[in-house]
Amino acid sequence: MRVRSLFLVFFVGLIFSGCGFSPVYGSKENTTLPEITLGKIEGKHAYLLDQALRTRLKARGQSGAEGGDWVLSYTLSEESQPLGINEQASSTYSMLTLNAAYTVKRPSDNTTLVQRSRRQRQGYDIVTSTYASDQSLADARTKAIDTLADAIIQDLVFLSKKD
């Protein structure tokens, strides 16, 4: 049985190596992004998205400072919608929705490369304690912003492969 499993793994490996398959995240070619400048921060919680994007750009060896090949501008809007009350009527579940509309431009000729929006939803509890409810909302916002930042960077990686 063990020999059969090893043979199967070897056979599948041969098939994938000969078919031109290349993993999206594993390819070493063109994995660097052009230098990206982050636009002005607009909105109450856009600072958190700005910091999340800067952290992800720094991990890729970029600073997000002026003079980049691309300029990333965005607006962030937030809405919260109550969804229901539990059996004890002590907690209400709500849904936080963050919308990030962003534009990537090439500053040399002011060409818009992409204009897109991303939406992220995150649930949280509203409890009887105001402090706990505020913390629950803040945690939901942080998670949603981190997910949005990852999605935007992923879009930029795909855009750099097309450009």
Short mmCIF file of the C-alpha atoms (twelve columns), coordinates in Angstrom:
data_MODEL
# 
_entry.id   MODEL 
# 
loop_
_atom_site.group_PDB 
_atom_site.id 
_atom_site.type_symbol 
_atom_site.label_atom_id 
_atom_site.label_alt_id 
_atom_site.label_comp_id 
_atom_site.label_asym_id 
_atom_site.label_seq_id 
_atom_site.Cartn_x 
_atom_site.Cartn_y 
_atom_site.Cartn_z 
_atom_site.pdbx_PDB_model_num 
ATOM 1   C CA . MET A 1   0.000   0.000  0.000   1 
ATOM 2   C CA . ARG A 2   2.832   2.394  0.852   1 
ATOM 3   C CA . VAL A 3   4.569   1.756  -2.458  1 
ATOM 4   C CA . ARG A 4   1.323   2.465  -4.294  1 
ATOM 5   C CA . SER A 5   0.970   5.833  -2.475  1 
ATOM 6   C CA . LEU A 6   4.539   6.834  -3.303  1 
ATOM 7   C CA . PHE A 7   4.014   5.866  -6.938  1 
ATOM 8   C CA . LEU A 8   0.829   7.959  -7.067  1 
ATOM 9   C CA . VAL A 9   2.599   11.017 -5.610  1 
ATOM 10  C CA . PHE A 10  5.479   10.593 -8.077  1 
ATOM 11  C CA . PHE A 11  3.071   10.189 -11.004 1 
ATOM 12  C CA . VAL A 12  1.037   13.286 -10.057 1 
ATOM 13  C CA . GLY A 13  4.267   15.253 -9.686  1 
ATOM 14  C CA . LEU A 14  5.337   14.272 -13.187 1 
ATOM 15  C CA . ILE A 15  1.970   15.295 -14.625 1 
ATOM 16  C CA . PHE A 16  2.047   18.760 -13.003 1 
ATOM 17  C CA . SER A 17  5.677   19.413 -13.901 1 
ATOM 18  C CA . GLY A 18  5.045   18.688 -17.575 1 
ATOM 19  C CA . CYS A 19  1.757   20.538 -18.069 1 
ATOM 20  C CA . GLY A 20  2.987   24.107 -17.603 1 
ATOM 21  C CA . PHE A 21  1.281   24.467 -14.212 1 
ATOM 22  C CA . SER A 22  2.802   27.231 -12.113 1 
ATOM 23  C CA . PRO A 23  1.423   28.135 -8.695  1 
ATOM 24  C CA . VAL A 24  0.165   31.703 -8.310  1 
ATOM 25  C CA . TYR A 25  1.965   32.383 -5.033  1 
ATOM 26  C CA . GLY A 26  5.012   30.192 -5.603  1 
ATOM 27  C CA . SER A 27  6.376   31.734 -8.782  1 
ATOM 28  C CA . LYS A 28  9.580   33.735 -8.331  1 
ATOM 29  C CA . GLU A 29  9.215   35.739 -11.533 1 
ATOM 30  C CA . ASN A 30  7.841   39.288 -11.262 1 
ATOM 31  C CA . THR A 31  6.961   39.057 -7.574  1 
ATOM 32  C CA . THR A 32  8.081   42.612 -6.842  1 
ATOM 33  C CA . LEU A 33  5.595   45.427 -7.006  1 
ATOM 34  C CA . PRO A 34  6.425   48.768 -8.557  1 
ATOM 35  C CA . GLU A 35  7.158   51.390 -5.905  1 
ATOM 36  C CA . ILE A 36  3.782   52.469 -4.509  1 
ATOM 37  C CA . THR A 37  2.946   55.843 -2.987  1 
ATOM 38  C CA . LEU A 38  -0.036  55.973 -0.662  1 
ATOM 39  C CA . GLY A 39  -2.419  58.882 -1.199  1 
ATOM 40  C CA . LYS A 40  -3.865  61.211 1.412   1 
ATOM 41  C CA . ILE A 41  -5.822  59.714 4.279   1 
ATOM 42  C CA . GLU A 42  -9.492  60.667 4.202   1 
ATOM 43  C CA . GLY A 43  -12.008 59.443 6.736   1 
ATOM 44  C CA . LYS A 44  -12.226 58.547 10.372  1 
ATOM 45  C CA . HIS A 45  -10.758 55.046 10.234  1 
ATOM 46  C CA . ALA A 46  -8.690  55.342 7.068   1 
ATOM 47  C CA . TYR A 47  -5.592  55.777 9.254   1 
ATOM 48  C CA . LEU A 48  -5.898  52.126 10.315  1 
ATOM 49  C CA . LEU A 49  -6.081  51.001 6.677   1 
ATOM 50  C CA . ASP A 50  -3.131  53.249 5.855   1 
ATOM 51  C CA . GLN A 51  -1.043  51.615 8.596   1 
ATOM 52  C CA . ALA A 52  -2.089  48.111 7.508   1 
ATOM 53  C CA . LEU A 53  -1.111  48.868 3.902   1 
ATOM 54  C CA . ARG A 54  2.217   50.386 4.969   1 
ATOM 55  C CA . THR A 55  2.984   47.277 7.035   1 
ATOM 56  C CA . ARG A 56  2.298   45.017 4.053   1 
ATOM 57  C CA . LEU A 57  4.312   47.221 1.689   1 
ATOM 58  C CA . LYS A 58  7.204   47.336 4.150   1 
ATOM 59  C CA . ALA A 59  7.175   43.514 4.204   1 
ATOM 60  C CA . ARG A 60  7.708   43.714 0.436   1 
ATOM 61  C CA . GLY A 61  10.610  46.154 0.833   1 
ATOM 62  C CA . GLN A 62  8.700   49.370 0.168   1 
ATOM 63  C CA . SER A 63  8.121   52.489 2.214   1 
ATOM 64  C CA . GLY A 64  4.928   53.902 0.676   1 
ATOM 65  C CA . ALA A 65  6.627   57.298 0.465   1 
ATOM 66  C CA . GLU A 66  6.335   59.952 -2.246  1 
ATOM 67  C CA . GLY A 67  7.797   59.426 -5.704  1 
ATOM 68  C CA . GLY A 68  6.541   55.926 -6.410  1 
ATOM 69  C CA . ASP A 69  5.713   54.398 -9.788  1 
ATOM 70  C CA . TRP A 70  2.078   54.006 -8.753  1 
ATOM 71  C CA . VAL A 71  -0.141  56.100 -6.481  1 
ATOM 72  C CA . LEU A 72  -2.767  54.249 -4.440  1 
ATOM 73  C CA . SER A 73  -5.639  56.465 -3.283  1 
ATOM 74  C CA . TYR A 74  -8.636  55.185 -1.372  1 
ATOM 75  C CA . THR A 75  -11.654 56.120 0.658   1 
ATOM 76  C CA . LEU A 76  -13.033 54.006 3.452   1 
ATOM 77  C CA . SER A 77  -16.645 53.995 4.572   1 
ATOM 78  C CA . GLU A 78  -18.235 52.063 7.402   1 
ATOM 79  C CA . GLU A 79  -21.735 51.014 8.329   1 
ATOM 80  C CA . SER A 80  -23.117 48.848 11.093  1 
ATOM 81  C CA . GLN A 81  -26.348 46.890 10.998  1 
ATOM 82  C CA . PRO A 82  -27.987 45.175 13.996  1 
ATOM 83  C CA . LEU A 83  -28.959 41.596 13.199  1 
ATOM 84  C CA . GLY A 84  -30.680 40.166 16.244  1 
ATOM 85  C CA . ILE A 85  -30.987 39.525 19.951  1 
ATOM 86  C CA . ASN A 86  -30.076 36.278 21.643  1 
ATOM 87  C CA . GLU A 87  -32.438 34.256 23.847  1 
ATOM 88  C CA . GLN A 88  -31.468 36.037 27.080  1 
ATOM 89  C CA . ALA A 89  -31.900 39.458 25.445  1 
ATOM 90  C CA . SER A 90  -28.504 40.385 26.841  1 
ATOM 91  C CA . SER A 91  -26.567 40.593 23.626  1 
ATOM 92  C CA . THR A 92  -27.280 41.895 20.168  1 
ATOM 93  C CA . TYR A 93  -25.320 40.697 17.188  1 
ATOM 94  C CA . SER A 94  -24.335 43.322 14.627  1 
ATOM 95  C CA . MET A 95  -22.587 43.310 11.291  1 
ATOM 96  C CA . LEU A 96  -19.881 45.825 10.471  1 
ATOM 97  C CA . THR A 97  -19.387 46.499 6.758   1 
ATOM 98  C CA . LEU A 98  -16.321 48.344 5.513   1 
ATOM 99  C CA . ASN A 99  -16.164 49.571 1.924   1 
ATOM 100 C CA . ALA A 100 -12.822 50.571 0.461   1 
ATOM 101 C CA . ALA A 101 -12.939 52.278 -2.932  1 
ATOM 102 C CA . TYR A 102 -9.460  52.632 -4.359  1 
ATOM 103 C CA . THR A 103 -7.721  53.917 -7.458  1 
ATOM 104 C CA . VAL A 104 -4.239  53.124 -8.714  1 
ATOM 105 C CA . LYS A 105 -2.693  55.734 -11.009 1 
ATOM 106 C CA . ARG A 106 0.595   56.076 -12.785 1 
ATOM 107 C CA . PRO A 107 1.794   59.603 -11.851 1 
ATOM 108 C CA . SER A 108 4.093   59.979 -14.866 1 
ATOM 109 C CA . ASP A 109 1.160   60.330 -17.289 1 
ATOM 110 C CA . ASN A 110 -1.748  60.414 -14.774 1 
ATOM 111 C CA . THR A 111 -3.164  57.198 -16.243 1 
ATOM 112 C CA . THR A 112 -5.672  55.315 -14.109 1 
ATOM 113 C CA . LEU A 113 -4.555  51.691 -14.025 1 
ATOM 114 C CA . VAL A 114 -7.455  50.370 -11.967 1 
ATOM 115 C CA . GLN A 115 -10.425 51.705 -10.075 1 
ATOM 116 C CA . ARG A 116 -12.032 49.186 -7.790  1 
ATOM 117 C CA . SER A 117 -13.896 48.713 -4.557  1 
ATOM 118 C CA . ARG A 118 -13.637 46.010 -1.942  1 
ATOM 119 C CA . ARG A 119 -16.119 45.177 0.796   1 
ATOM 120 C CA . GLN A 120 -15.457 43.325 4.012   1 
ATOM 121 C CA . ARG A 121 -18.045 42.282 6.575   1 
ATOM 122 C CA . GLN A 122 -17.301 41.337 10.162  1 
ATOM 123 C CA . GLY A 123 -19.759 40.390 12.886  1 
ATOM 124 C CA . TYR A 124 -19.529 41.553 16.497  1 
ATOM 125 C CA . ASP A 125 -21.569 41.483 19.711  1 
ATOM 126 C CA . ILE A 126 -23.143 44.444 21.447  1 
ATOM 127 C CA . VAL A 127 -23.366 43.560 25.124  1 
ATOM 128 C CA . THR A 128 -24.658 45.408 28.182  1 
ATOM 129 C CA . SER A 129 -21.197 46.774 28.977  1 
ATOM 130 C CA . THR A 130 -20.369 49.841 26.884  1 
ATOM 131 C CA . TYR A 131 -16.628 49.206 27.160  1 
ATOM 132 C CA . ALA A 132 -16.981 45.587 26.017  1 
ATOM 133 C CA . SER A 133 -19.187 46.634 23.103  1 
ATOM 134 C CA . ASP A 134 -16.687 49.282 22.031  1 
ATOM 135 C CA . GLN A 135 -13.867 46.729 22.229  1 
ATOM 136 C CA . SER A 136 -15.893 44.217 20.232  1 
ATOM 137 C CA . LEU A 137 -16.505 46.813 17.517  1 
ATOM 138 C CA . ALA A 138 -12.839 47.869 17.507  1 
ATOM 139 C CA . ASP A 139 -11.729 44.238 17.133  1 
ATOM 140 C CA . ALA A 140 -14.181 43.678 14.285  1 
ATOM 141 C CA . ARG A 141 -12.938 46.844 12.577  1 
ATOM 142 C CA . THR A 142 -9.295  45.782 12.937  1 
ATOM 143 C CA . LYS A 143 -9.992  42.337 11.480  1 
ATOM 144 C CA . ALA A 144 -11.964 43.798 8.583   1 
ATOM 145 C CA . ILE A 145 -9.259  46.377 7.820   1 
ATOM 146 C CA . ASP A 146 -6.518  43.725 7.873   1 
ATOM 147 C CA . THR A 147 -8.514  41.598 5.439   1 
ATOM 148 C CA . LEU A 148 -9.131  44.616 3.186   1 
ATOM 149 C CA . ALA A 149 -5.424  45.490 3.191   1 
ATOM 150 C CA . ASP A 150 -4.527  41.926 2.212   1 
ATOM 151 C CA . ALA A 151 -7.091  41.987 -0.617  1 
ATOM 152 C CA . ILE A 152 -5.829  45.326 -1.948  1 
ATOM 153 C CA . ILE A 153 -2.191  44.158 -1.921  1 
ATOM 154 C CA . GLN A 154 -3.247  40.957 -3.670  1 
ATOM 155 C CA . ASP A 155 -5.008  43.047 -6.345  1 
ATOM 156 C CA . LEU A 156 -1.830  45.113 -6.781  1 
ATOM 157 C CA . VAL A 157 0.265   41.975 -7.235  1 
ATOM 158 C CA . PHE A 158 -2.063  40.736 -9.978  1 
ATOM 159 C CA . LEU A 159 -2.110  44.201 -11.547 1 
ATOM 160 C CA . SER A 160 1.712   44.300 -11.602 1 
ATOM 161 C CA . LYS A 161 1.772   40.978 -13.467 1 
ATOM 162 C CA . LYS A 162 -0.583  42.371 -16.134 1 
ATOM 163 C CA . ASP A 163 1.121   45.766 -16.429 1 
# 
